[in-house]
C-alpha cells in the first residue's frame, strides 16, 4: 500500500490546520449511510478532534488538511434527512449552515439512492450557494448497473458535482479541487432554489420531493441486466419476520462460539506472560520493600491489572472486529429493523435496539449511544435498560460457567456447542428482560406515546477487513481495555487489603463474606460471590479470580494460597475448587449467570449515566433496579429448585 506523506495525519502542515491555522471552513453534510464520515476521514486523515456541540449532546468531529497552499478546517455535521425537522441533529446542522457561515458545504449523496438524497441537497441550496456535491458510492452504483451523469446533475443543481468512492480513495483529490475552486470564488455557483412563497408546510415537502425525483430521473441510467437479485434475496431472508430472527441467532451464536474458542490460546499466553512471569518479576523488583508494600503493589494493584488484561484483551480483540465486520457489511441495521417491532410494542423507541447492541461491547458506550434518541422519555428507558446488554466484562464469567458446569452435562464432543449455547441463551434472556422492563417503565413512571422514526437500510458492502481490525482495536478494544485497567488497579488494591487486614483474628473478607452468607444462600449463591461482586464494581473482569481467591483462602479446604492474591486455574481445577471448597452446584452456576446478566452496572457506566442525565434520581434507578431484579430472579430460581428437590 502506498503512503502519501502529504496527506499523512502526522504531517506538520496537517497538524497546523487542526490546531487552528486554516483559511477556509468546510462543512460536510449528508444523509446517514451515505459514507459522509468516510468522506470526512478521507479529507482529513487520522488527525481529528471530537466533542459535543455547545449546549447539546450531539457529537461533532473536526479535522483539517492543506491544498494548493491553503488550510482547510473540516467540520463533520450530524447525518440528517432534512433541515426542516426539529431533532437535535437537524437543529445543529441547520444552525451551523445558517449561522456558522462555512465557506464551502460538501453534501455527500449516495449514488444508489440519489432521489432520496437530493431532497437534502435542495434544502441546503435554499440556504447557501457555496455547495459541492460529493456523489459517493459510485463503485456500488456501478455494481448495481446505475450510471449517474454528473455533468447533467451539476447543470440541474447549479453547483459542482464530483464522483467519489471514499472507501477506496477514489475522487478525493478531485473533490478537494472542487472545494478549493468554490472556496476561492473561482466557480460561479448558482444553486437551484425553489420558489416556496405562500406554500404550506405539506406543499413545501411535496415540492422538494417532486424536484428531487425529477432531477434524479433525468440524471440516472439503469442497466436492466445488472444483478440486483443478491441484495434482494439477502434482505428477504435477513429481514423476514421469522427467518430474520433465526439467522440473527445463528450469526451471534457463531460470533460467541468463535470468541470463546479463539480467545483460549492468547489468553493462556497473556496469563503466563503477565500474571505468572510478570507477577514474579514485580515481586523481585520490590524485594527490598516492606512486605505490605510488596503485597499491595505486586499482589494487589499489579495482579489485578494484569488479570484484567489477560482476561479482557483476547476476547475483545476477536469480538469487536467480528461485530464491526457485521456492521460494515450492513447487517446490524437489519438487526435493528427486525427488533424495531419488538421495541415499539414495548413502548420504547426503535433506535433503542442500536444502543442496546452497542452495550454488548461496553454498557458505558451503550448509554452514550442513546443520544441518537430524541425523545427524553424514550431515551431514559434506553439508559435504564442498557445494563441488560451483557458487556464485555461479563462474558468471562458466563463463558467459564458455561464451560465448567453447563458443558460438562453432555458428552465432550458436544461440550463446546452446549457451552456456547448457554451463553447465547443468557444473551437472549437479556434482550427479553430489556423488552419487559422497557414495557413496564413505559406503562408506569415513563408513560407516553411511542415516537415514529425512519430507519434506512444501507446497501450491502464488502467489509474492509484490515481497516476494520485496525479501527476496532484502536477505537473500541484499547479504549475499553484502558478504562477497565484504570478501574481494576484500585479494585486490586482493595481486594488485597480486605484479605490481609484482620479484625479480631479474622480478615475483613472473612467477616463480610460470613455476614453475606445468609443472603447469598437464599439467592442460590453464597457470601463469597456477593463479596466478589461488591469489591469488583469497578471492573467485572476480576469477578472470577476474586471468587477463586476468596474460596481458596476462606473455604473449608486450605490450598496454601496467599490472601488477597487473585489467581487463575485451568477449567478442570476451577470446577474442583468451586465444587469441593465452595460447595457449588449446577444451580449455583446457573444463578451466577443470571445474576451476572442482571446485576447493577459497573462504576464506569454509573458515572456515564450521571453525566448523561445529570439526575441523581435516574442514576440511582438505573443502578438499583437491575440489582433488585437480580435478587428477585435468583431468589425465585433458588426457591423453585428447592421445591423440585434439585438443591
C-alpha positions in Angstrom: 0.0 0.0 0.0 1.5 3.4 -1.0 1.9 6.1 1.6 1.2 9.7 0.8 3.2 11.8 3.2 1.4 14.9 2.1 -1.8 13.6 3.4 -0.5 11.8 6.4 -2.1 12.7 9.8 1.4 13.2 11.3 2.4 15.8 8.7 3.3 19.1 10.5 1.2 21.0 7.9 -1.9 18.9 8.7 -1.3 19.4 12.5 -1.2 23.1 11.9 -4.5 23.1 10.2 -6.2 21.1 13.0 -4.7 23.4 15.6 -6.4 26.4 14.0 -4.2 27.6 11.2 -6.8 27.5 8.4 -8.0 29.8 5.7 -11.4 28.3 4.9 -14.1 26.3 6.8 -15.7 23.3 5.1 -18.9 21.7 6.4 -19.6 18.1 5.4 -23.3 17.3 5.4 -25.5 14.4 4.2 -28.0 11.7 5.0 -27.0 8.8 7.3 -25.4 5.8 5.5 -24.1 7.8 2.6 -20.5 7.5 3.6 -20.4 11.0 4.9 -17.9 10.2 7.7 -15.8 8.2 5.3 -15.5 11.3 3.0 -14.6 13.3 6.1 -11.9 10.8 7.1 -10.6 10.7 3.6 -10.2 14.5 3.5 -8.7 14.9 7.0 -6.8 11.7 7.6 -6.5 10.4 11.2 -5.8 13.8 12.8 -9.2 14.7 14.1 -10.8 16.1 17.3 -14.3 15.1 18.6 -16.6 16.6 21.2 -20.1 17.9 21.7 -21.7 20.9 20.1 -22.1 23.7 22.7 -25.3 23.2 24.7 -26.1 19.8 23.1 -25.2 16.1 23.5 -24.8 15.8 19.7 -21.2 14.9 18.8 -19.1 16.6 16.2 -15.8 15.8 14.6 -13.2 18.3 13.3 -10.1 17.9 11.2 -8.1 19.7 8.6 -5.9 19.5 5.5 -3.9 21.7 3.2 -4.5 22.0 -0.6 -2.9 24.4 -3.1 -1.2 26.3 -0.3 -4.4 26.9 1.7 -5.5 25.4 5.0 -9.0 23.9 5.3 -10.8 23.2 8.5 -13.4 20.5 8.0 -16.5 20.1 10.3 -18.4 16.9 10.1 -22.1 17.8 10.6 -24.6 15.2 12.1 -26.2 12.9 9.5 -29.7 14.1 8.8 -32.5 13.5 6.3 -33.9 17.0 6.4 -33.3 20.6 7.7 -37.0 21.1 8.3 -37.5 18.9 11.4 -36.8 19.7 15.0 -34.5 16.9 16.2 -31.2 17.8 17.9 -29.1 16.7 14.9 -31.1 18.7 12.4 -31.1 21.8 14.6 -27.4 21.6 14.8 -26.9 21.1 11.1 -29.3 23.9 10.2 -27.9 26.4 12.7 -24.3 25.8 11.6 -25.1 26.2 7.9 -27.1 29.4 8.5 -25.1 31.0 11.3 -21.7 29.2 11.2 -21.2 30.6 7.7 -19.0 27.8 6.3 -17.0 28.8 3.2 -18.0 25.6 1.4 -20.6 22.9 2.2 -19.9 19.5 0.9 -23.1 17.5 0.6 -22.4 13.8 0.4 -25.1 11.8 -1.5 -25.4 8.1 -2.2 -25.3 7.4 -5.9 -27.5 4.3 -5.4 -30.2 6.4 -3.6 -30.0 9.7 -5.5 -33.6 10.7 -5.4 -33.9 10.4 -1.6 -30.6 12.2 -1.0 -31.3 15.1 -3.4 -34.0 16.2 -1.1 -31.4 17.4 1.5 -29.3 18.9 -1.3 -32.2 21.1 -2.5 -32.9 22.2 1.1 -29.2 23.2 1.7 -29.2 25.1 -1.6 -32.1 27.2 -0.2 -29.5 28.3 2.5 -26.3 28.7 0.6 -24.9 28.6 -3.0 -21.4 27.6 -1.9 -22.0 23.9 -2.3 -20.1 21.0 -3.7 -22.0 17.7 -4.1 -19.9 14.6 -3.5 -21.6 11.8 -5.4 -20.3 9.0 -3.2 -20.5 5.2 -3.5 -20.3 5.3 -7.3 -18.5 2.0 -7.2 -21.6 0.4 -5.7 -23.8 2.2 -8.2 -21.7 0.7 -11.0 -22.0 -2.8 -9.4 -25.8 -2.4 -9.5 -25.8 -1.1 -13.1 -26.6 2.5 -12.1 -24.8 5.3 -14.0 -25.2 8.9 -12.9 -24.5 11.7 -15.5 -22.5 14.0 -13.2 -22.4 16.9 -15.8 -26.1 16.9 -16.2 -26.6 16.7 -12.4 -24.3 19.6 -12.0 -26.2 21.7 -14.5 -29.5 20.8 -12.8 -28.3 21.7 -9.4 -26.1 24.7 -10.4 -23.1 23.6 -8.3 -20.1 21.3 -8.9 -20.7 17.5 -8.6 -17.7 15.2 -8.0 -18.0 11.4 -8.3 -16.3 9.6 -5.3 -15.8 6.2 -3.8 -14.3 7.4 -0.5 -13.7 3.9 0.9 -11.3 3.3 -1.9 -9.9 6.9 -2.0 -11.4 7.4 -5.5 -12.2 11.0 -6.4 -10.9 12.6 -3.2 -8.3 14.7 -5.0 -10.9 15.9 -7.5 -13.3 16.7 -4.6 -10.5 18.8 -2.9 -10.0 20.7 -6.2 -13.8 21.5 -6.4 -13.8 22.6 -2.8 -10.8 24.8 -3.5 -12.4 26.4 -6.5 -15.7 27.2 -4.7 -13.9 28.5 -1.6 -11.8 30.9 -3.6 -14.6 32.0 -5.8 -13.2 30.5 -8.9 -16.5 28.8 -9.7 -19.7 30.8 -10.0 -22.3 28.7 -8.1 -25.9 29.3 -8.9 -27.7 26.7 -6.8 -31.2 25.8 -7.8 -33.6 27.4 -5.4 -37.3 26.5 -5.3 -40.0 29.1 -5.1 -41.7 28.3 -1.8 -43.5 31.5 -1.1 -47.1 31.1 0.0 -46.8 27.3 0.2 -47.9 25.4 3.3 -45.6 23.0 5.1 -47.0 20.0 3.4 -46.8 21.7 0.0 -43.1 22.6 0.7 -42.3 18.9 1.5 -44.1 17.8 -1.7 -42.2 20.4 -3.8 -38.8 19.2 -2.5 -39.5 15.6 -3.2 -41.0 16.3 -6.6 -38.0 18.3 -7.7 -35.6 15.7 -6.3 -37.4 13.0 -8.2 -37.4 14.9 -11.5 -33.6 15.6 -11.3 -32.7 12.1 -10.3 -34.7 10.5 -13.1 -33.1 12.8 -15.7 -29.6 12.0 -14.3 -29.7 8.3 -13.9 -29.4 5.4 -16.4 -30.0 1.9 -15.1 -28.7 -1.2 -16.9 -31.6 -3.7 -16.7 -29.1 -6.6 -16.9 -27.5 -5.7 -13.6 -27.6 -8.3 -11.0 -29.8 -6.9 -8.2 -31.1 -10.2 -7.0 -28.4 -11.0 -4.5 -29.2 -8.0 -2.3 -32.9 -8.6 -2.6 -32.5 -12.2 -1.7 -30.4 -11.4 1.3 -33.0 -8.8 2.5 -35.8 -11.3 2.1 -34.0 -13.7 4.5 -32.4 -11.2 6.9 -35.5 -9.1 7.4 -38.0 -11.9 7.4 -40.4 -11.9 10.4 -39.3 -15.5 11.2 -36.1 -16.3 9.3 -34.6 -12.9 10.2 -34.5 -13.9 13.8 -33.2 -17.4 13.0 -30.3 -16.0 11.0 -29.6 -13.4 13.7 -29.5 -16.2 16.4 -27.2 -18.3 14.3 -24.8 -15.4 13.4 -24.5 -14.3 17.0 -24.1 -17.9 18.1 -21.2 -18.2 15.7 -19.6 -14.9 16.9 -19.8 -16.1 20.6 -18.5 -19.6 19.8 -15.6 -18.2 17.7 -14.8 -15.7 20.5 -14.9 -18.5 23.2 -12.7 -20.9 21.3 -10.4 -18.3 19.6 -9.6 -16.5 22.8 -8.3 -19.5 24.7 -4.8 -19.7 23.4 -3.9 -16.0 23.5 -5.5 -15.7 27.0 -3.3 -18.5 28.2 -0.2 -16.8 26.7 -1.0 -13.5 28.3 -1.7 -15.2 31.6 1.7 -16.8 31.6 3.4 -13.6 30.5 1.7 -11.1 32.7 0.3 -13.0 35.6 2.7 -15.8 36.2 6.1 -14.4 35.0 5.2 -10.7 35.4 4.0 -11.1 38.9 7.2 -12.9 39.9 9.3 -10.1 38.3 7.4 -7.3 40.1 7.8 -9.1 43.4 11.6 -9.4 42.7 11.8 -5.7 41.9 10.1 -4.9 45.2 12.1 -7.4 47.2 13.7 -4.8 49.4 10.4 -3.0 50.3 8.3 -3.7 53.4 6.0 -6.8 53.0 2.9 -4.7 52.9 4.1 -2.5 50.1 5.2 -5.6 48.1 1.8 -7.2 48.8 -0.3 -4.1 48.0 1.6 -3.2 44.8 2.5 -6.6 43.4 -0.3 -8.9 44.7 -3.0 -6.2 44.6 -2.6 -3.4 42.1 -0.3 -5.2 39.6 -2.0 -8.6 39.7 -5.5 -7.1 39.4 -4.4 -5.1 36.4 -2.6 -8.0 34.7 -5.5 -10.2 35.2 -7.9 -7.8 33.5 -5.6 -7.5 30.5 -5.1 -11.3 30.2 -8.9 -11.9 30.5 -10.3 -9.0 28.5 -7.9 -8.4 25.6 -8.2 -11.6 23.6 -12.0 -11.9 23.7 -12.3 -8.2 22.8 -9.7 -8.4 20.1 -11.9 -11.1 18.5 -15.4 -9.9 19.4 -15.2 -6.2 18.4 -13.7 -6.8 14.9 -16.3 -9.5 14.2 -19.1 -7.2 15.4 -17.6 -4.3 13.3 -17.4 -6.5 10.2 -21.1 -7.3 10.5 -21.7 -3.5 10.9 -19.6 -2.7 7.8 -21.3 -5.4 5.8 -24.6 -3.7 6.5 -26.1 -6.4 8.7 -26.6 -4.5 12.0 -29.2 -2.1 10.6 -31.1 -5.2 9.5 -31.0 -6.4 13.1 -32.3 -3.1 14.3 -35.1 -3.4 11.6 -36.1 -6.8 13.0 -36.1 -5.6 16.6 -37.9 -2.4 15.9 -41.3 -4.0 16.0 -40.5 -5.6 19.4 -39.3 -2.3 20.9 -42.3 -0.4 19.5 -44.7 -3.0 21.1 -42.8 -2.5 24.4 -43.5 1.3 24.3 -39.8 2.1 23.6 -38.1 3.8 20.6 -36.8 1.7 17.7 -33.4 3.2 18.0 -33.0 1.6 21.4 -32.1 -1.6 19.5 -29.0 0.2 18.2 -27.9 1.5 21.7 -28.6 -2.0 23.1 -26.2 -3.5 20.6 -23.5 -1.0 21.5 -23.9 -2.2 25.1 -22.7 -5.6 24.2 -19.2 -4.1 23.8 -19.5 -1.7 26.8 -22.5 -0.5 28.7 -21.0 2.9 29.1 -20.7 3.2 25.3 -24.3 2.0 25.0 -25.5 4.7 27.4 -23.7 7.3 25.4 -25.2 5.9 22.2 -28.7 6.7 23.5 -28.1 10.3 22.4 -29.5 9.2 19.0 -33.0 9.0 20.6 -34.7 12.4 20.5 -37.5 11.8 23.0 -36.3 12.3 26.6 -38.8 9.7 27.8 -37.7 7.0 25.4 -34.0 7.9 25.9 -34.4 7.4 29.7 -35.9 4.0 29.1 -32.9 3.1 26.9 -30.5 4.3 29.5 -32.1 2.4 32.4 -32.3 -0.9 30.5 -28.9 -0.8 28.7 -27.4 -2.7 31.6 -29.2 -5.8 30.4 -26.9 -5.9 27.4 -24.1 -8.2 28.5 -21.0 -6.1 28.3 -17.5 -7.4 27.6 -16.6 -7.6 31.3 -19.3 -10.1 32.0 -18.5 -12.5 29.1 -15.6 -14.3 31.0 -17.9 -15.2 33.9 -20.7 -16.5 31.6 -18.2 -18.4 29.4 -16.5 -20.0 32.4 -19.8 -21.1 34.0 -21.0 -22.5 30.6 -17.7 -24.4 30.1 -17.1 -25.7 33.6 -20.7 -26.6 34.6 -23.1 -26.5 31.7 -20.8 -28.0 29.1 -19.9 -30.9 31.4 -23.6 -32.1 31.4 -23.2 -33.5 27.9 -20.6 -35.7 26.1 -17.2 -34.0 25.5 -17.9 -33.8 21.7 -20.9 -31.5 22.4 -19.5 -29.6 25.3 -18.3 -26.6 23.3 -21.6 -26.2 21.5 -23.6 -26.5 24.6 -21.4 -24.0 26.5 -21.7 -21.5 23.7 -25.5 -22.2 23.5 -25.9 -21.4 27.2 -24.1 -18.1 26.8 -26.3 -17.2 23.8 -29.4 -18.2 25.8 -28.4 -15.8 28.6 -27.9 -13.0 26.0 -31.4 -13.7 24.6 -32.8 -13.5 28.1 -31.1 -10.1 28.4 -33.0 -9.0 25.3 -36.2 -10.3 26.8 -35.5 -8.5 30.1 -34.8 -5.3 28.2 -38.2 -5.5 26.4 -40.1 -6.4 29.6 -38.6 -3.7 31.7 -39.0 -1.2 28.9 -42.7 -2.1 28.7 -43.0 -1.7 32.4 -41.4 1.7 32.5 -43.4 2.9 29.5 -46.7 1.9 31.3 -45.8 3.4 34.7 -43.2 6.1 35.5 -42.3 6.9 31.9 -45.7 6.9 30.2 -46.0 8.5 26.7 -46.6 7.8 23.1 -44.0 5.9 21.1 -42.2 8.1 18.6 -42.0 7.2 14.9 -38.6 7.3 13.1 -37.1 6.3 9.8 -34.5 3.5 9.6 -32.7 3.4 6.3 -31.2 0.0 5.3 -27.8 0.7 3.7 -26.6 -1.4 0.8 -24.5 -4.5 1.5 -20.8 -3.7 1.2 -17.8 -5.9 1.2 -16.1 -5.2 4.6 -12.5 -3.8 4.5 -11.1 -6.4 6.8 -7.7 -4.9 7.6 -9.1 -1.4 8.2 -11.9 -2.8 10.3 -9.5 -4.8 12.5 -7.3 -1.7 13.0 -10.1 0.7 13.8 -11.9 -1.8 16.1 -8.7 -2.5 18.0 -7.8 1.2 18.4 -11.3 2.8 18.8 -13.0 0.1 20.8 -10.8 -2.6 22.2 -7.9 -0.5 23.6 -10.2 2.3 24.8 -12.4 -0.1 26.7 -9.4 -2.0 28.0 -7.8 1.2 29.3 -11.0 2.2 31.1 -11.1 -1.3 32.7 -7.4 -1.0 33.7 -7.9 2.3 35.4 -10.8 0.8 37.4 -9.1 -2.6 38.1 -5.9 -1.1 39.7 -7.7 0.3 42.8 -10.0 -2.7 42.9 -7.0 -5.0 43.1 -5.7 -2.9 46.0 -9.0 -3.2 47.8 -9.1 -7.0 47.3 -5.6 -7.3 48.8 -6.4 -5.1 51.8 -9.6 -6.9 52.7 -7.8 -10.2 52.5 -4.8 -9.1 54.7 -6.2 -6.6 57.2 -7.5 -8.5 60.2 -10.1 -7.6 62.8 -10.5 -9.9 65.9 -8.3 -12.5 64.4 -10.1 -12.8 61.0 -9.7 -10.9 57.8 -12.2 -8.2 56.7 -13.0 -10.5 53.8 -13.9 -13.3 56.2 -16.2 -11.1 58.3 -18.0 -9.6 55.3 -18.4 -12.9 53.4 -19.8 -14.7 56.5 -22.2 -11.8 57.1 -23.4 -12.0 53.5 -23.8 -15.8 53.5 -27.5 -16.0 54.6 -28.5 -13.6 51.7 -26.2 -15.4 49.3 -27.5 -18.8 50.1 -31.1 -17.6 49.8 -30.2 -16.4 46.3 -28.7 -19.8 45.3 -25.2 -18.2 45.6 -23.0 -17.6 48.7 -21.4 -14.8 50.6 -18.1 -15.1 48.8 -19.8 -14.5 45.4 -21.7 -11.4 46.8 -18.5 -10.0 48.3 -16.7 -10.5 45.0 -19.4 -8.5 43.1 -19.2 -5.9 45.8 -15.4 -5.2 45.5 -15.5 -5.7 41.7 -17.9 -2.9 40.9 -15.1 -1.0 39.2 -14.3 -4.0 36.9 -16.4 -7.1 36.3 -13.5 -8.8 34.7 -12.0 -9.7 38.1 -15.1 -11.4 39.4 -13.8 -15.0 38.8 -10.2 -14.6 40.1 -11.6 -12.8 43.2 -14.1 -15.6 43.8 -11.4 -18.3 43.4 -9.0 -16.4 45.7 -11.7 -16.0 48.4 -12.9 -19.6 48.1 -9.4 -21.0 48.4 -8.5 -18.8 51.4 -11.8 -18.7 53.3 -13.3 -22.2 52.4 -13.0 -25.3 54.5 -10.1 -26.7 52.4 -6.8 -24.9 52.7 -4.9 -24.6 49.4 -1.9 -22.7 50.7 -2.5 -19.6 48.5 -1.9 -16.1 49.7 -4.8 -13.9 50.9 -5.7 -11.1 48.5 -3.8 -12.6 45.6 -6.0 -13.2 42.6 -5.3 -16.3 40.6 -6.4 -18.4 37.6 -6.8 -22.1 37.3 -7.5 -24.5 34.5 -11.2 -25.2 33.9 -11.0 -28.6 35.5 -9.2 -27.2 38.5 -11.6 -24.3 38.8 -14.5 -26.8 38.8 -12.9 -28.9 41.5 -12.2 -25.9 43.7 -15.6 -24.4 43.4 -17.4 -27.7 44.0 -15.1 -29.1 46.8 -14.2 -25.9 48.7 -17.1 -23.7 47.6 -19.9 -26.2 47.6 -21.1 -25.1 44.2 -23.7 -27.0 42.2 -25.1 -26.5 38.7 -27.8 -24.3 40.4 -25.0 -22.0 41.7 -23.6 -21.7 38.2 -27.0 -21.0 36.6 -27.9 -18.4 39.2 -24.4 -16.8 38.8 -25.1 -16.5 35.1 -28.5 -14.9 35.8 -27.0 -12.6 38.5 -24.2 -11.6 36.1 -26.7 -10.7 33.4 -29.0 -8.6 35.7 -26.9 -7.1 38.5 -26.0 -3.4 38.9 -23.9 -1.5 36.3 -20.1 -1.1 36.8 -18.8 2.2 38.2 -17.8 3.5 34.8 -21.3 3.0 33.5 -22.9 4.6 36.6 -20.6 7.6 36.1 -21.6 7.8 32.4 -25.3 7.6 33.4 -24.9 10.5 35.7 -23.1 12.6 33.1 -25.8 11.9 30.5 -28.8 12.5 32.8 -27.5 14.9 35.5 -30.2 13.3 37.6 -29.5 11.6 40.9 -33.0 10.0 40.8 -32.4 8.3 37.4 -28.8 7.4 38.1 -30.0 5.7 41.3 -32.8 4.0 39.5 -30.6 2.7 36.7 -28.2 1.3 39.4 -30.6 -0.3 41.8 -33.4 -1.5 39.5 -31.2 -4.2 37.9 -29.8 -5.2 41.3 -33.4 -5.6 42.6 -34.2 -7.8 39.6 -31.1 -9.8 40.1 -32.0 -10.5 43.7 -35.6 -11.3 42.7 -34.9 -13.7 39.8 -32.1 -15.6 41.6 -34.2 -15.9 44.8 -37.2 -17.3 42.8 -34.9 -19.7 40.8 -33.3 -21.0 44.0 -36.8 -21.4 45.7 -38.2 -23.4 42.7 -35.1 -25.6 42.7 -35.5 -26.4 46.4 -39.2 -27.2 45.9 -38.3 -29.5 43.0 -35.6 -31.2 45.1 -32.7 -30.0 42.9 -31.0 -28.1 45.7 
